[in-house]
Amino acid sequence: MSDVQQRIDDLVKNNEIVLFMKGSASFPMCGFSGRAIQILKACGVDTKELKTVNVLDDADIRQGIKTYSNWPTIPQLYVNGEFVGGSDIMMEMFESGELNQVIQKN
């Protein structure tokens, strides 16, 4: 496992909820990242305690997360070490109530 993959793996496994995104929870830098934050807020996640990783700050992480998850887009949500999906999947899961169930298991 490369250094970047190890860093990503550590982030995913050492945080209950982690969102790889463009920007931060308080200042999302794209619409999809902003929507992901709003969905998490609607699920009761305190965004001040949410672990976010700004992929714009680190090109290695930005590319590495796509390889790690085998998912081509950002944002990417992980809960309890498991890949959940991007903002479209988050929205579908939120609308069905499934995302709230996944998050509330924490």
For each residue, the residues with C-beta under 8 A, 3 or more apart:
1: 5 6 9
2: 5 6 64
3: 6 7
4: 7 8 60 61 64
5: 1 2 8 9 64 67 68
6: 1 2 3 9 10
7: 3 4 10 11 61 64
8: 4 5 11 12 61 64 65 68
9: 1 5 6 12 13 68
10: 6 7 13 14
11: 7 8 14 15 18 51 53
12: 8 9 15 18 68 78 81
13: 9 10 81
14: 10 11
15: 11 12 18 51 78
16: 79 80 106
17: 40 45 50 51 77 78 79 103 106
18: 11 12 15 50 51 52 53 77 78
19: 25 33 36 37 40 50 51 52 53 75 76 77 78
20: 52 53 55 61 65 74 75 76 78
21: 24 28 29 30 33 36 37 52 53 54 55 74 75 76
22: 28 29 30 32 33 54 55 56 74 75
23: 27 28 29 30 33 34 54 56
24: 21 27 28 52 54
25: 19 28 37 47 48 50 52
26: 47
27: 23 24
28: 21 22 23 24 25 31 33 34 36 37
29: 21 22 23 33 54 56
30: 21 22 23 33 34
31: 28 34 35
32: 22 35 36 73 74 75 86 87
33: 19 21 22 23 28 29 30 36 37 74 75 87
34: 23 28 30 31 37 38
35: 31 32 38 39 87 90 91
36: 19 21 28 32 33 39 40 75 77 86 87 90
37: 19 21 25 28 33 34 40 41 47
38: 34 35 41 42
39: 35 36 42 43 87 90 91 94 99
40: 17 19 36 37 43 45 47 50 77 90 103
41: 37 38 44 45 47
42: 38 39 94
43: 39 40 94 99 100 103 104
44: 41 100 103 104
45: 17 40 41 49 50 103
46: 49 50
47: 25 26 37 40 41 50
48: 25
49: 45 46
50: 17 18 19 25 40 45 46 47
51: 11 15 17 18 19
52: 18 19 20 21 24 25
53: 11 18 19 20 21 58 61 65
54: 21 22 23 24 29 57 58
55: 20 21 22 58 61 62 65 74
56: 22 23 29 62
57: 54 61
58: 53 54 55 61 62
59: 62 63
60: 4 63 64
61: 4 7 8 20 53 55 57 58 64 65
62: 55 56 58 59 65 66 74
63: 59 60 66 67
64: 2 4 5 7 8 60 61 67 68
65: 8 20 53 55 61 62 68 69 74 76
66: 62 63 69 70 71 72 73 74
67: 5 63 64 70
68: 5 8 9 12 64 65
69: 65 66 76 83
70: 66 67
71: 66 76 83 85 86
72: 66
73: 32 66 76 86
74: 20 21 22 32 33 55 62 65 66 86
75: 19 20 21 22 32 33 36 86 87
76: 19 20 21 65 69 71 73 83 85 86
77: 17 18 19 36 40 83 84 85 86 90
78: 12 15 17 18 19 20 81 82 83 84
79: 16 17 82 84 102 103 105 106
80: 16 105 106
81: 12 13 78
82: 78 79
83: 69 71 76 77 78
84: 77 78 79 89 90 93 99 102
85: 71 76 77 88 89 90 93
86: 32 36 71 73 74 75 76 77 89 90
87: 32 33 35 36 39 75 90 91
88: 85 91 92
89: 84 85 86 92 93
90: 35 36 39 40 77 84 85 86 87 93 94 99
91: 35 39 87 88 94 95
92: 88 89 95 96
93: 84 85 89 90 96 98 99 102
94: 39 42 43 90 91 97 98 99 100
95: 91 92
96: 92 93 99
97: 94 100 101
98: 93 94 101 102
99: 39 43 84 90 93 94 96 102 103
100: 43 44 94 97 103 104
101: 97 98 104 105
102: 79 84 93 98 99 105
103: 17 40 43 44 45 79 99 100 106
104: 43 44 100 101
105: 79 80 101 102
106: 16 17 79 80 103
